[in-house]
Amino acid sequence: MAQVALGAARFADVARTAVERVVGANKDAVAVAARLFADCVAADGVIHAFGTGHSQAAALEVAGRAGGFVPTSRISLADLVLRGGEDPAILRDPLLERSPGLADRLYALATPRPQDLFVIISNSGVNNAIVDLALKVTGAGHRLVALTSLEHTHAVPALHASGKRLADLADAVLDNGAPAGDAVLPLPDGGALCGISTLTSSLLVQMTVAEAVALLLAEGHEPPVYVSANLPGGHERNALLEARYAGRLHRGGH
C-alpha cells in the first residue's frame, strides 16, 4: 500500500497554503463583494445568506454572528417547515437540495425588500435549489454574491434545466479554492479526508465584512455590527440595533 502523508501537521500545512492562495486569488472579488455589502447596508438593506448541506456553515458566518453585520438573515431549507407549514418529513430527503421549485417559497419566506442583497453559498454551485434561488433573486432585481468552488463547479455537469451554475448568475464570485470533492488529504484507497471549504469560505466572508465596514466608515456611515451577547451589555446593545430591522431578520427558521 502506498504511503501517504496524513496527520494534523500535514493538514495544517495544506490549509496554510490554501489560505494564502485564496487570499491572493480573491483580492478583486472581495473588493466587489464588499462594495455590494456596504451599499446594501447603507441603503437600509438586509443581507440574506443561503447554503445547503455543509455550506450552511458559511451562511452562519454571514448572518447573526458576533463581529458581523446586524442586518443579516439566514435562509434555510428548514424554513419550509418551521415557518412555511410544510410536513417535517420533507427534511428527511437527503436530496432535497436537488429538488426543483423550492425557490419561490424560500424567497417569500425571506420577506426581502428591493435593496436587499443575497449571498448564496455552494461548493458545486449546480444543485437545483441553489440555482433556482439565484435565478429568482436576480430576476427580482437583487444583487447576488456567490461563494463557491470554481474548480468543483467546472468539474461537474450543470444539473439545472437552464444549464446555469451559481457562478454564472452572480455579480461577485468568491472562490473558496476547494478541490472537487472538497477533501484535501489523499487516502491510500483513493479517497480523501479533511474538507477545506469551511475554513476558506469563512475567511472570505470575514474579509468581505472587514472591507465593507472600512468602506462604510470612510463614507461617513456607522456600521451596525454585533458584539457578543455574552459580554456585559452585549445583548441589550444588539437588541437596540436589531429593532431597526424588526420583522426582517430571519435566522434559519427562528
C-alpha positions, 0 to 999 in steps of 0.5 A, a space after each residue: 500500500 502506498 504511503 501517504 502523508 496524513 496527520 494534523 501537521 500535514 493538514 495544517 500545512 495544506 490549509 496554510 497554503 490554501 489560505 494564502 492562495 485564496 487570499 491572493 486569488 480573491 483580492 478583486 472579488 472581495 473588493 466587489 463583494 464588499 462594495 455590494 455589502 456596504 451599499 446594501 447596508 447603507 441603503 437600509 438593506 438586509 443581507 440574506 445568506 443561503 447554503 445547503 448541506 455543509 455550506 450552511 456553515 458559511 451562511 452562519 458566518 454571514 448572518 447573526 454572528 458576533 463581529 458581523 453585520 446586524 442586518 443579516 438573515 439566514 435562509 434555510 431549507 428548514 424554513 419550509 417547515 418551521 415557518 412555511 407549514 410544510 410536513 417535517 418529513 420533507 427534511 428527511 430527503 437527503 436530496 432535497 437540495 436537488 429538488 426543483 421549485 423550492 425557490 419561490 417559497 424560500 424567497 417569500 419566506 425571506 420577506 426581502 425588500 428591493 435593496 436587499 442583497 443575497 449571498 448564496 453559498 455552494 461548493 458545486 454551485 449546480 444543485 437545483 435549489 441553489 440555482 433556482 434561488 439565484 435565478 429568482 433573486 436576480 430576476 427580482 432585481 437583487 444583487 447576488 454574491 456567490 461563494 463557491 468552488 470554481 474548480 468543483 463547479 467546472 468539474 461537474 455537469 450543470 444539473 439545472 434545466 437552464 444549464 446555469 451554475 451559481 457562478 454564472 448568475 452572480 455579480 461577485 464570485 468568491 472562490 473558496 479554492 476547494 478541490 472537487 470533492 472538497 477533501 484535501 488529504 489523499 487516502 491510500 484507497 483513493 479517497 480523501 479526508 479533511 474538507 477545506 471549504 469551511 475554513 476558506 469560505 469563512 475567511 472570505 466572508 470575514 474579509 468581505 465584512 472587514 472591507 465593507 465596514 472600512 468602506 462604510 466608515 470612510 463614507 461617513 456611515 456607522 456600521 451596525 455590527 454585533 458584539 457578543 451577547 455574552 459580554 456585559 451589555 452585549 445583548 441589550 446593545 444588539 437588541 437596540 440595533 436589531 429593532 431597526 430591522 424588526 420583522 426582517 431578520 430571519 435566522 434559519 427558521 427562528 
